[in-house]
Amino acid sequence: MDLNQTPLANRTHIAFFGIRNAGKSSIMNALTNQNIAVVSPVKGTTTDPVHKAMELLPLGPVNIIDTAGLDDIGELGKLRIEKTKQILNKTDIAILVIDATLDFTDFDQDILKLITDKNIPYIVAYNKVDLVPNFKPKNKDIKQYVYISAKEKTGIEKLKSKLTQLTKNTQEKFILKDIVNPKDTVVLVIPIDKAAPKGRLILPQQQVIRELLDIGATAIMTQDDNLENTLANLKTKPKLIITDSQVFGKVNKIVPQDIELTSFSILFSRYKGDLKRQVNAVKVLDTIKDDDKILIAEGCTHHRQCDDIGTVKLPNWIKNYTKANPEFIFTSGTEFPDDLSKYKLIIHCGGCMLNQAEMQSRLKKAHEQNIPMSNYGTTIAYIHGILNRTLHVFSDF
């Protein structure tokens, strides 16, 4: 990804749901004006979620997702339905496609309830209206709906217009715009991360740099070994130091107390998660005992290195801090458990590869099960005794 591209996690996720052969794939292809999904009269053609990141005018950068039919059958069908329901965790706008020749089925009612329970904005698309003269839906409670014939390409522009309106109602969030002003200087401490592909910065660093450029601030990048020299050569005091959490202890000793300090991970906790809740959760570390289970969850699936932050460094820091020997369980990517009851604490990465909807879904799941869920950056700062310092830059702390 370069600095001109919108990261997948920052795109509006629009997902299609419905029974087999309702026309989800056909509408998706018509909406995007591309043959993204395979279309066939055979039921169950779409087996796994199909993603397409694109610019959809006038909506802007989106991630379109096609899903398997909710009435799929057999053991494989059950797995496909489960995958389809998991997509709800990352959905910003849902399109429920109804076969007008059948109207609402029990499967459609079930998924609509899941959509509304999660407070996901949605549109009901009644497809195949060309086959039902003077079609009138049975469900009179639907407020956002559109009549479509994917075959005749009618109703697509109206669907796009409704999507645009729902997208406009989504509040834009920022990483730094309420903290940093134009012409401020911000120093980014970026150790060379072995987990990042050669010649590239990891995603949180790219996004922070891009936002600083948009603000009109000056971004200065350095490695932790050169931070002291970098600060000495600056004519004016920087507004803020943002560091990789892994070197919090070292950077804290170098940066004068009158300069604000935080980390990329903490910024992303605030950007996509719930920083206050994650700050409160980290205090559970003071009660950890032998054999307590701690879940360490990452949103990406990068290749693990010998000194990996999640599986090596963080567990060692926790053991040293707690003087206990807890059991660590690790998940990555989409592997986030439904049942969290066995865990004493969850520590999640910054979630740069997850969109806000999915990060909020994980936090909600933990909250509903009364399991405290913290974040890499807040945990490392707490262990090093500098959490209050790293939160001082935020007005609500």
N, C-alpha and C positions, 0 to 999 in steps of 0.2 A: 504494500500500500504506500502511495506517495501522499504528500501533504495536500494534494488537490482532490483526493478521493474521500468520500464519506464512508467511515467504517461501517461494516455491516451492523454492528451493535447500535449505531446511532440512526439507522434507517427506520422509518415507520414500517412495522411488520403487519402486513395484510394477509390474512389466512382465509382460505375457502374451506367450508365444511358442508356436509350433506351426505345423503345416501348414495349408493352406487348408481351410476348412470343418471344422476340428476342434472349433469351438465357442468360440473365444477371446472373440469379441465378445459372445456370448450369456452366457457365464459372467461376463464383466466387468459386463454390465448387471444380471445377477442379484445379483452381489456388492454392487454399489453401489445397487441398487434404483432405478436410473435408466436411461433409454434413451440412453446416452452414445454408443454405437457403432451404426452401421447394421448390421442383421442381415439376411442374405439367403441363400437356398440356392445362389446363384450363387457359384462359386469366385472368390476374389480381390476380394471386396467392399471389404475394408480395403486401401487402397493406400498410405497414408502413416501414420506413427505418430499415434495419437489420444491426447491428454493430457487428463486431468481432475483438477484440484486440488480436494480436498474433505475434509471431516471424515468418516472412516469409523470409527464406533464398533464395538468399544472400542479400535481401533488409534490413533485421533487423526488429526492432519493428514497426509494422504498425497497423492501424485501417482500416479494410475493411468494406465498406458500400454498401449494396444492396438497391435499391430504387424501388418504384412503377413505372409502365409503364407510359410514357408520353402521351399515347393516352387513358388513363383511361376515363371512361364515367360516367355520372350521377353526382348528387350533391356530393356524397362521393368521386367520382373520381376526381372532381375538387379540393377537399381538399387534396387528396393524391398527386396530381400533384404539388400543392403548397408546400407540405412537401418535395417533391423531389427537387424542385427548391431551397428551403431553404438550402438543403445539400450542394449546391454549395458554400455557405458562409464559409464552413469549409473544403472544398476539396483542397488538395495539388496536387493530380494527378487525372484526370478524365479518365475513360474508357468508351467510347461511343460504345455500342454494336449495330451493324447494322445487321438486318436479310438479309442475302445475297439473299434470294429469292425475297425480295422486294427492296433491295438497299436503298438508302437514301429516307426517307419519309419527309413530311413537318415538322413533329414533331421532327425528328432527326436534320433537318436544324435549327429549332428554338433553340433547346438546345445547339447545336454547337455554335451558335451565342452568347448565354449567356456565354458559357465556354470561348470563345475567348475574349469577352468583358471584362471578369474578369481576363484575362491573366493567366488562369489556364493551366498548361502543360497537354496535353491530348494524348491519343492513341485511334485510331479508330480500333475496333475489328470486322471484318466482320465474322459473325458466320454462320453456316450451309452451308459452301462452299462445303461440301460433296454432297449437293443436287443440286449444280449448276456447272456442268462441265465447266472448263475453265473460271471461273468467272473473270470478269474485272469490277471494280467499275466505276460508272459514274463520280463521283467527283474526278477529277485529281489533285486537290489542296492539298489533304491530304498528309502530309509528314511522319507522324508517324502512321503506320497502320500495321495490322497483319491479316492473314487469319487463321480462327479457325474452327474446328469442335468440339464443346463441346461433341457431341455424341461419336465421335471416339477418343477424347482426343488428337487431333493434334493441333499444333500451340501454346500450353500452355507454353512451355519452351521459345519460341520466345517472347511471351507476357511478361513473367517474365524478360527476358533479357532486353527488352525495358524499363520496369518499373525500373529495377536496374540502367540503364543509366540515366533516368530522376531523380531518387533519388540522384545519385551522383552529379548531377548538382545543387542540393539544397544547399545553403550556410548554414553551421552550425552556430548557434548563441549561445552565452554564457551569463550567468548572471553576472559573476564576473572575468572571466579569464583575462580581460584586465585591471583590477583594482588591484587584489590581486596576490602576488607572492608566490612561495613556501617558507615555513617557516615563513610567516607573521602570526600574531595572529589577529583573528577577533572575536569580542564579539557579540553574538546574544542575544538580549533582548526579551524574550518570555514570556509574561504574560500567565497565564493559561486561554485559550480561552474556554468559556462555549459552543461555537458553535462547537468545535471539539469533536469527540467521545472520551470517557474516555480512557486514556492511550495512546493517539495518538497525534502527532503534525499535524498541518494543512499543506497542500501541499507546499506552498511557503517555509516554514521553512525546510521541508524535502529536497526540491530540492537545497536550498542554502547550507545546510549541506553536501549533496552529492557532490556538485561541489567543495566546499572547500576541501573535502577529496581528490578529483581527482587532484586538484591543488597541494596538498601537504602542505596546510596551516593548522594552528591550529585553531579549532573552539571551543570557550568557550561559553557555554549557561548558562544564568541566568535569573531570573525574575527581573522585574523592581524594586521591593522592596529590592533586594539584589545587585543591580548594583554597588552602591557606594562601598560596601565591596569587591566585585569582582575586581573592578579596583584597589583598595588599595592593594590587595594581589598579583597583577601581578608584576613580576620583570621587564618586559619590556613594553613599551607603545604599545598598540594595533594599528594595521594599520587602523582599521575601526570598528565602532559600527553600527550594523544593528538592528533596533528596529521595533516592531510592531507600526504602525502609531498611534494607539489609545493612546499611552503613550508618544507621541512626546514631549509634553510640559514638562513633568516630567523628561524624559531622557535628554533633552536639558540642563536643569539646572544642572544635575549631571556631564555630560561629559565635560571635559576641552575643550576649543576652539581650542587647537592644535591637537585634535583627530578628524578625519573625522567621520561624522555622516550621515546616510541615513536610509531608511526604506525598508522593504520587498516590499511594494506596489510600491514605486518609482522604485526599481530595476526591478519589473515586467512590469511597464509601459515602461521602456527602452528596456526590453527583448522582449516584444511581441507587444508593441504599438508604439507610437510616442511621446517620452518624451518632445521634444521641443514644439510640438504643444499643448500638454496637459498642459505644464507650462504656455504658453501664454494664454490658455483658462481660467485658474483659475482667471485671473485678472478681468474677468467679474463679479466676486463677488462684486467688488466695485461699480457696477451699478445696483445691484439687488434692486427691489422695491416691495412693497406689491402686492401680487397676481401674480407676475411673476411665471411662471411654471419652476420647476427644476426637471429633470428626474434623479433619482438615480438608476443605473442599476448594477446588479450583474450577474456574469456568472454561479453561482451555485444556488442550491435550498435548502440550509440548513434550518433547523427549526429555526424560529426567536425567539430570547431570549428577555427578558424584557428590557435589555439594549443593544439591537442589534446595531452594528456600523452603518449599512446603514439606518435603519428606525428610530433610536432614537438619537444616539450620533451625527451623522453627521448633521442632520437637526437642532438640538439644537445649535451646534457650529456655523452653518451658520446664524441662527437667531440672535445669540449674536453678531456675527461679523458685519452683515449687518444692524442691528437694524431695520430689515424689517420683514414682515410676508409673505414670498413667499409660493406658493402651491407646495407640493412635490408629485411626482408620482413615484411609485416604480415598477421595473420589475426585474425578475430573470430568470435564465436558458436561454432558447431559446427565451424568450419573449422580443425581442427588436423591437420597432416599425419601420415600413417602413417610415411613415410620422413623421418627427421630427420638423416640422415647428412651432408648438405651444410652443416649449421649449426655454427658454432664455439661459439655460445651461444644459449640461449633465455631470454628475459625475459618472464615472465607477469604479468598483473594479479593482484590479490588473489583473484579468482575468486568474487566475491560472488554472481554469477548462476549459478554452477555448484554442483551438490551435491558433497559430499565424495567420493563414488564417482568422479565424472567428473574431479575435480581429481587424485585419486590415480592414476587411469588415465593421465592425461597425464604425470605425474611418473614413473610406472613405465615408460611407453613411452620417455621420454628416458633413464632410467637403463639400460634394457636395450640401448639403442643407444650408450651411453657419451657422451651429449651433456649437458653441464652445463645445468641449468635453474634460473634464479634468479627473482626477483620484483621488481616495481616498487619497493616500499618499500626492500628490502635494497639494490637497485642504487643508488637515489638517495642513501641514507644512506652507502653506501660511497664514492660519488663525492665527497660532501661531507666525508668523513673522520670521520664520527660514527657509524659502524655499531656499534662496541663500546658506545657510550653508549646507543643505541637498543635494545640487547639486554640491558642490565644488569638490567632489571626482571624478566627471566625467570630462575627459579632454576637452570635447567640450562645457563646460559651464564656 
